[in-house]
Amino acid sequence: EDHMLKRLARPFVLLLTAALLTGCTTLGSELVAPSLEVTGVQMLSSDMFAQRFKVRVLVKNPNDLELPIKGLDYQIILMGDSFAEGVASNSFLLPALGEAEFDMLVSTNFVSGFARLLSRVGGGKLENLDYEIVGKVYVEKGMIRKIPFSHRGTVDFSKTLPPIKPAGKSL
């Protein structure tokens, strides 16, 4: 009798598991990728071999749930050339339907995109430069742990970045 009950219960358990997995997939697919926008770039130091920049990033959360961000990997393309890439381990709580700003420190070498960028603007102003930032945001918990993002815009290299206004709770 016990054996018969197990045989009858197995298809039910499989059906329930499939329904739960489908439900989770549906919930996960409704998560919209946050948008990341480069709002400023400031050169911190430069020599013949390397340059260090502070890159200010604004993250907007279009979801109605907060996202505990633990970092991101990124590539920044300026005027069609690779400018910087790497991993930022900035941890913060991105409010539901809210936004947060953070700074990333990036290094480039002169042979890389910065020298090409300078030659392309030909001594012109470093304002309204076309950029693209692509990568993945890493979320601390939840069904989806990596959310891809991509954003195109323009950025100004010529201004000093003001201090960040506190936004989002730190983790």
C-alpha positions as CSV (number, residue, x, y, z in Angstrom):
1,E,0.0,0.0,0.0
2,D,2.9,2.4,0.9
3,H,4.7,1.5,-2.3
4,M,1.5,2.2,-4.3
5,L,1.1,5.6,-2.6
6,K,4.7,6.5,-3.6
7,R,4.1,5.5,-7.2
8,L,1.0,7.7,-7.4
9,A,2.7,10.6,-5.6
10,R,5.8,10.7,-8.0
11,P,4.0,12.2,-11.0
12,F,2.3,14.8,-8.8
13,V,5.6,15.8,-7.3
14,L,7.2,16.1,-10.8
15,L,4.2,18.2,-12.0
16,L,4.4,20.4,-8.9
17,T,8.2,20.9,-9.4
18,A,7.7,21.8,-13.0
19,A,5.0,24.3,-12.1
20,L,7.2,25.9,-9.5
21,L,10.2,26.1,-11.9
22,T,8.0,27.7,-14.5
23,G,6.7,30.2,-11.9
24,C,10.2,31.1,-11.0
25,T,11.3,31.5,-14.6
26,T,8.3,33.8,-15.2
27,L,9.1,35.9,-12.1
28,G,12.8,36.1,-13.2
29,S,12.0,37.2,-16.8
30,E,9.9,40.1,-15.5
31,L,13.1,41.7,-13.9
32,V,14.1,44.6,-16.1
33,A,17.8,45.4,-16.3
34,P,18.9,48.5,-14.5
35,S,20.2,51.3,-16.6
36,L,23.8,52.5,-16.1
37,E,24.8,55.9,-17.4
38,V,28.2,57.5,-17.3
39,T,27.6,61.0,-16.0
40,G,31.2,62.2,-15.8
41,V,34.8,61.3,-16.3
42,Q,37.7,63.1,-14.5
43,M,41.4,62.5,-15.1
44,L,43.1,62.0,-11.7
45,S,46.7,61.4,-12.9
46,S,48.6,60.9,-16.0
47,D,52.1,60.0,-17.1
48,M,53.7,58.6,-20.2
49,F,52.6,55.1,-19.4
50,A,49.2,55.2,-17.6
51,Q,46.3,57.4,-16.8
52,R,43.9,57.1,-13.9
53,F,40.3,58.3,-14.2
54,K,37.3,58.7,-11.9
55,V,34.2,57.5,-13.8
56,R,30.9,58.6,-12.2
57,V,28.0,56.1,-12.9
58,L,24.3,56.6,-12.3
59,V,22.3,53.4,-11.9
60,K,18.5,53.5,-12.2
61,N,16.3,50.7,-11.1
62,P,13.1,50.3,-13.2
63,N,11.8,47.4,-11.0
64,D,9.4,47.7,-8.1
65,L,11.8,45.7,-5.9
66,E,15.1,46.8,-4.4
67,L,18.2,45.2,-5.8
68,P,21.2,44.5,-3.5
69,I,24.1,45.2,-5.9
70,K,27.4,43.6,-5.1
71,G,29.4,44.8,-8.2
72,L,29.6,44.8,-11.9
73,D,31.8,44.0,-14.8
74,Y,32.0,46.5,-17.5
75,Q,33.5,47.8,-20.7
76,I,33.4,51.5,-21.6
77,I,33.8,52.4,-25.3
78,L,34.5,56.0,-26.2
79,M,34.1,57.3,-29.7
80,G,34.0,53.7,-31.0
81,D,37.3,52.7,-29.2
82,S,37.7,50.6,-26.1
83,F,38.5,53.0,-23.2
84,A,38.4,50.9,-20.0
85,E,37.1,47.5,-18.8
86,G,37.2,45.7,-15.6
87,V,35.3,44.7,-12.5
88,A,33.9,47.2,-9.9
89,S,33.1,45.8,-6.5
90,N,30.8,48.7,-5.4
91,S,28.1,47.2,-3.0
92,F,24.9,49.1,-2.4
93,L,21.2,48.7,-2.1
94,L,19.5,50.1,-5.3
95,P,16.1,51.3,-4.1
96,A,12.9,50.0,-5.9
97,L,12.1,52.5,-8.7
98,G,15.1,54.5,-7.5
99,E,18.6,55.4,-8.4
100,A,22.1,55.5,-6.9
101,E,25.5,57.0,-8.0
102,F,29.0,55.7,-7.5
103,D,32.5,56.3,-8.7
104,M,34.8,53.7,-10.3
105,L,38.5,54.2,-10.6
106,V,39.8,53.1,-13.9
107,S,43.3,53.0,-15.4
108,T,44.3,53.0,-19.0
109,N,47.7,52.8,-20.6
110,F,48.7,55.5,-23.1
111,V,48.9,52.9,-25.9
112,S,45.2,52.1,-25.3
113,G,42.1,54.0,-26.2
114,F,43.1,57.3,-24.4
115,A,45.9,58.1,-26.9
116,R,43.6,57.2,-29.8
117,L,40.8,59.4,-28.2
118,L,43.2,62.4,-28.0
119,S,44.2,62.0,-31.6
120,R,40.6,61.7,-32.7
121,V,39.5,64.9,-31.0
122,G,42.7,66.5,-32.4
123,G,43.2,68.9,-29.5
124,G,39.5,69.7,-29.5
125,K,37.3,69.8,-26.4
126,L,36.7,66.7,-24.5
127,E,32.9,67.4,-24.2
128,N,29.9,65.5,-25.5
129,L,31.9,62.4,-26.4
130,D,29.9,59.4,-27.5
131,Y,30.3,56.4,-25.2
132,E,28.8,53.0,-24.7
133,I,28.9,51.1,-21.4
134,V,28.1,47.4,-21.5
135,G,28.4,44.6,-19.0
136,K,26.7,42.7,-16.2
137,V,25.4,43.8,-12.8
138,Y,25.9,41.2,-10.0
139,V,23.0,41.0,-7.5
140,E,23.6,39.7,-4.0
141,K,20.5,37.5,-3.7
142,G,17.5,36.4,-5.7
143,M,16.8,34.0,-8.6
144,I,18.8,36.1,-11.1
145,R,22.3,36.9,-10.0
146,K,23.7,38.5,-13.2
147,I,21.8,41.1,-15.1
148,P,23.2,42.3,-18.5
149,F,23.1,46.1,-19.3
150,S,24.0,48.3,-22.2
151,H,23.7,52.1,-22.5
152,R,24.8,54.7,-25.1
153,G,25.1,58.4,-24.4
154,T,27.5,61.3,-24.3
155,V,29.9,62.3,-21.5
156,D,32.0,65.4,-20.6
157,F,35.6,64.9,-19.7
158,S,36.2,68.6,-19.1
159,K,34.5,69.1,-15.7
160,T,35.6,68.2,-12.2
161,L,33.2,65.8,-10.6
162,P,31.5,67.1,-7.4
163,P,31.2,64.9,-4.4
164,I,28.5,62.2,-4.7
165,K,25.2,62.9,-2.9
166,P,24.4,59.9,-0.7
167,A,21.8,57.7,-2.4
168,G,20.8,54.1,-1.7
169,K,21.8,52.4,1.5
170,S,25.2,50.8,1.7
171,L,25.3,47.1,2.2
